[in-house]
Amino acid sequence: MNVDFKDFIGVFEDVYPEGFCQHLIEEFISYKGQGAGNSRQATGEARDRKDDYQIFFNAKNICPEDFQGKDCVKLFFSGLQKCFDLYSQQYSVMRLHNVRCHDMKIQETSGGGGYHIWHQEQGNGTAANRVTVYTLYLNTLKKESNGETEFLYQERRVRPKENTMILWPAAYTHPHRGNPVYGNEKKYIVTGWFYLEE
């Protein structure tokens, strides 16, 4: 695994076995074809703010098929935990807290789609306990297809690259947005949050 830290953004390349990301895309497409999940527009969001399709994989109601004989959800969270452990070694204050992740949301973003407005992940209600955000890029987009995760104050863009995980703080220090995807390509990611547990 290749690892890079800058501006409290951790970038982890080659996290999972070859073929795992494509397997998740295929599982997403299968469940979407069965009517699972919803589009952001279906939840009442204006297209100029958010536009993607999302499914929460929870290993209960929606559970992807095994990958090479291994439980897909367990394999995913095992890789995510390895990234978080490296992240919390780099930023050791994270080890002072009991932090846990249980979200596995896969998103498909088509041409023109994305989360276009600057936002942070910490908010009201249960979102108040969000400490760290993660995104796993399931496929690589060409430079001209855009679709980067852009960070405002860090003046940084991370381009989608298959099997690359990024972690960053959920707080106001890291407002970000998902830039629109151009052309006929689709961007697939898995995303979620680490929560501060009491």
Beta strands, then each sheet from edge to edge (+ up, - down):
strand 1: 2-6
strand 2: 9-13
strand 3: 38-39
strand 4: 50-51
strand 5: 53-56
strand 6: 99-101
strand 7: 105-109
strand 8: 114-119
strand 9: 130-137
strand 10: 149-151
strand 11: 156-158
strand 12: 164-169
strand 13: 176-178
strand 14: 187-196
sheet 1: 1+ 2- 12+ 9- 14+ 6-
sheet 2: 1+ 2- 12+ 9- 14+ 7- 5+ 3-
sheet 3: 4+ 8- 13+ 10- 11+
end
